[in-house]
Amino acid sequence: MRPALAAWLVLSLLGGTGAQDMCGDPPAAPSHSVSAPQLSPEERLSPHMPESLLCDACHAIAFQIEEQLHKAEGKVGKKALKESDYMEVLERSCSQDWESYGVLELDGEKRLSGPGLPRHQPLSVMVSGGPWPSRLSKLCHGYVGEQGEAQIYGAHRRGPAALRQLLCHGDKGPCAGRKDRPDPPKALQNEL
């Protein structure tokens, strides 16, 4: 219901439901058509993050962990946190509500969208809520369990790039070997 309401609101705002002025109808505004991404049954119903969105999800998780750890360090004067403190921050990072994340479709490709991820075209409909928050939370807990709190905090202390490298771009990371955006397919050349 919530994604449908968001899509309706965006479309009604774009459709121009303004009132007439004293001189008649307002001039016709250019028409734009925006639709919500069409999600497959797996994307709608599976408890797991679709493989095509794992890299985006990892970047979102790394961003949220960075943000939470920076906030906690700011409270202690930018000093290193005690083990119990960073463990608590990591747990809180993964257990947050993740409601600001969702999926949108850009040039026929579904992408995760939200804080810490590249901004996409300004005129798009994002489907949030539903399975996305629990998928992100589950993945976050998995990364913390797999890498360990001390290793994640150590990477954070080296900088955001080190944390993204550890979680997302390592040998087994979801972004391993991937560029941010794939190159368009090259045309085949005829061989003589």
WOHU-V130506 format. One record per residue. N is the residue number from 1. RES is the residue in three letters. D_LAST is the distance of its C-alpha to the last C-alpha in Angstrom with 2 decimals. Layout:
BEGIN
n;res;d_last
N;RES;D_LAST
N;RES;D_LAST
END
This chain:
BEGIN
n;res;d_last
1;MET;57.72
2;ARG;57.25
3;PRO;53.48
4;ALA;54.20
5;LEU;57.03
6;ALA;54.87
7;ALA;52.16
8;TRP;54.89
9;LEU;56.46
10;VAL;53.26
11;LEU;52.40
12;SER;55.96
13;LEU;56.02
14;LEU;52.78
15;GLY;54.02
16;GLY;56.93
17;THR;60.20
18;GLY;62.30
19;ALA;65.58
20;GLN;66.24
21;ASP;68.03
22;MET;70.99
23;CYS;68.91
24;GLY;66.80
25;ASP;63.42
26;PRO;61.38
27;PRO;58.20
28;ALA;55.25
29;ALA;53.23
30;PRO;49.45
31;SER;48.50
32;HIS;46.54
33;SER;45.51
34;VAL;45.32
35;SER;45.31
36;ALA;45.98
37;PRO;43.14
38;GLN;42.76
39;LEU;43.52
40;SER;42.56
41;PRO;45.47
42;GLU;44.56
43;GLU;44.61
44;ARG;47.95
45;LEU;49.76
46;SER;48.57
47;PRO;50.82
48;HIS;47.79
49;MET;45.53
50;PRO;42.12
51;GLU;39.49
52;SER;37.50
53;LEU;40.64
54;LEU;41.74
55;CYS;40.40
56;ASP;42.14
57;ALA;45.26
58;CYS;45.36
59;HIS;45.26
60;ALA;48.06
61;ILE;50.12
62;ALA;49.67
63;PHE;50.77
64;GLN;53.85
65;ILE;54.85
66;GLU;54.57
67;GLU;56.65
68;GLN;59.35
69;LEU;59.61
70;HIS;59.84
71;LYS;62.61
72;ALA;64.51
73;GLU;64.22
74;GLY;65.40
75;LYS;68.58
76;VAL;69.38
77;GLY;68.58
78;LYS;64.96
79;LYS;66.21
80;ALA;64.47
81;LEU;65.50
82;LYS;67.44
83;GLU;65.65
84;SER;67.63
85;ASP;66.75
86;TYR;62.97
87;MET;63.00
88;GLU;64.85
89;VAL;62.45
90;LEU;59.41
91;GLU;61.13
92;ARG;61.97
93;SER;58.41
94;CYS;57.01
95;SER;59.88
96;GLN;59.66
97;ASP;58.98
98;TRP;55.31
99;GLU;55.94
100;SER;54.16
101;TYR;50.75
102;GLY;48.70
103;VAL;45.24
104;LEU;43.48
105;GLU;40.15
106;LEU;37.91
107;ASP;34.65
108;GLY;34.72
109;GLU;35.35
110;LYS;38.84
111;ARG;40.37
112;LEU;43.79
113;SER;45.90
114;GLY;49.18
115;PRO;50.87
116;GLY;48.78
117;LEU;45.43
118;PRO;43.28
119;ARG;44.56
120;HIS;42.27
121;GLN;42.35
122;PRO;45.98
123;LEU;45.84
124;SER;45.19
125;VAL;47.30
126;MET;47.88
127;VAL;49.18
128;SER;51.62
129;GLY;54.31
130;GLY;53.82
131;PRO;52.11
132;TRP;50.61
133;PRO;53.75
134;SER;54.48
135;ARG;50.88
136;LEU;50.97
137;SER;54.39
138;LYS;53.36
139;LEU;50.26
140;CYS;52.40
141;HIS;54.99
142;GLY;52.26
143;TYR;50.89
144;VAL;54.44
145;GLY;55.24
146;GLU;52.08
147;GLN;52.20
148;GLY;55.96
149;GLU;58.08
150;ALA;58.66
151;GLN;54.99
152;ILE;54.19
153;TYR;57.13
154;GLY;56.14
155;ALA;52.64
156;HIS;54.30
157;ARG;56.53
158;ARG;53.48
159;GLY;52.07
160;PRO;50.04
161;ALA;46.70
162;ALA;48.10
163;LEU;49.25
164;ARG;45.92
165;GLN;44.20
166;LEU;46.68
167;LEU;46.54
168;CYS;43.03
169;HIS;40.54
170;GLY;41.77
171;ASP;39.92
172;LYS;41.06
173;GLY;41.50
174;PRO;40.08
175;CYS;37.99
176;ALA;36.73
177;GLY;33.14
178;ARG;33.05
179;LYS;32.83
180;ASP;35.30
181;ARG;32.75
182;PRO;29.29
183;ASP;26.34
184;PRO;24.75
185;PRO;21.65
186;LYS;18.45
187;ALA;15.88
188;LEU;12.81
189;GLN;9.59
190;ASN;6.48
191;GLU;3.81
192;LEU;0.00
END
